[in-house]
Amino acid sequence: MISHQQFKRIFKSQRYVLPLLMLLAFAWQMLYVVILSSSAMRKLAEAYFAIMPPAFKKFMSIMGSGFSGEQFLAFGYTHPSMLFILSFVPVAIAGRFITAEMEGRSIELLAIRLFPRSRLVMTTWLYTFVAHALLFSAMMGGTLAGQAATALSDGLPAALIVKIILSGLLFFTAINSMITFAATLFDNRGKAMAWGIGFLLIAFIFDALVKVWEQAAFLKNYSLFHWYQPVDIVNGKYDYGVAIAVLALLTLFFLGAAVVHFSRRDM
Amino acid sequence: MSSVAAIQCRRLSKKYGSFTAVKQINLQVPSASIFGYLGANGAGKTTTIRMILNLQKPTEGTVSLFGRPQEAFGAIAPRIGVVPGEVRLYEDMTGLETLDYFQSFLEGPPLLRARLAEALKMSSSDLTKKVRAYSQGMKQKLLLIQAMQHDPDLLILDEPSERLDPLIQMRLYELLADFKSRGKTVFFSSHNLPEVERICDHIGIIKDGELIVQDEIETLKKKLPRTIRVTFRREMPAGELEKSGLNFTVLSPRQADLHIRGSFEEVWPRLCKMPLSNMDMPESPLESFFMDYYRNGTQGGMA
């Protein structure tokens, strides 16, 4: 199902980008711990939380009136800059290693060597899965290293971090499948990437709306980003059963669609 | 040498919406031959090749390679080498990495790589450069080595001599002739008739998606009317030309085009009796046949 040659090629081409992103993710999560550990910065964060409009708090899934170190650290895992990095990986990888192969016609060389053709899709998908796993590991490493270095008293317990990164990995695996499917639909890399980014942006904005706008709250189960809520995991409000079922279903459906469509389509 | 056709297409058609790119093609490429697939741009050459390579599904018809149906393409593919029409190579790889990459999908070593690199003048320092630094000609040479390095039984080349300089083109023709002499088959698309005439032993001509001719080149040439431009030592009255019983078109008092059908031996004794100064063939019979097709869509009086 996987082409080790193709996997090696993708890994080699990303040998500088992926470690750089991992370093960024590590540093980002560590920064959150450092902010909490510094009394001056913590006071600033607490003051900011105190005056934060309720809508913002809802958007961030912050519960209660007080400031919680666990919630603050968990929010780091779902900050838009981290979401951007984690979302951009599948968009860029599927765009380059699936759609661009068709755009540049190099698929004509690959398709007579890779059998079945779906191995190209599976390999690209697997690379992104591995990249996500490494990025989440780096984020976890950042939190743990920060907590160990600063001896933070109200940090995130390791068990909670594992839950957060496993739910994140499942969520971004579903995203990976969707973006991989989108990449098989197009012959133009720019178009495939634009559709991928556009879809994720709309999904993100939709999630913000259903969180902030009370009348639309009943739609929250239909929001894709609703299924990645690290702060809810900390608050004990995350519905693991439904989340796992929904994300597993999305992953299987879109990955299956990508494999079937790519195997049958004209190159 | 196998008697099974290397490529056999039966009633092969491809439609894109209401546009028919390839219409009911029956193509047979004999093993151990060089088959020139000729047609103008947009005639349907590349679409045919893509269907043969299982890259596009035919709307109708079947393709078999070495007698095996397209469902078995995975098993046959290692015996095939391909140079696609307009392919963008991976610019972040060196030439050598590109060759290794495509070879890595196959079992066994790249038997012919060194010989091909030498014949096509790709030095080892060229191969260690990134593909992004290559000229168009070098990229084409790299594609050719990639296609032939594993010594395939069937080579499918889409306009392979494009972007090659004349010296390298000659080298390519020698390599293809060598492939054929070793019982391999070459399927070669081109819009360059002199090239096809020079290296191919079989020809197929496609126009507007239809295969209008398919034959051995020598057989086709014999069937075609030929024109020889004859210059006389003196002025020839029209009556004298008529008396010869040959089919002349007078161009000037001392020059005429002689149209020949069938064997040249029948014409030659009568021609020798005339005061000849020079004989010239302005267009090869194949060329005039091809051009007639493309200008008028007629068979140009093929016998």
Interface residues (C-beta under 8 A of the other chain):
Chain A: S3 Q5 R9 S13 E103 G104 R105 S106 I107 E108 L109 A111 I112 R113 L114 F115 P116 R264 D266 M267
Chain B: R50 L53 N54 L55 Q56 K57 F73 G74 A77 I80 V82 P84 G85 E86 V87 R88 L89 Y90 D92 Y101 F102 S104 F105 L106 Q146
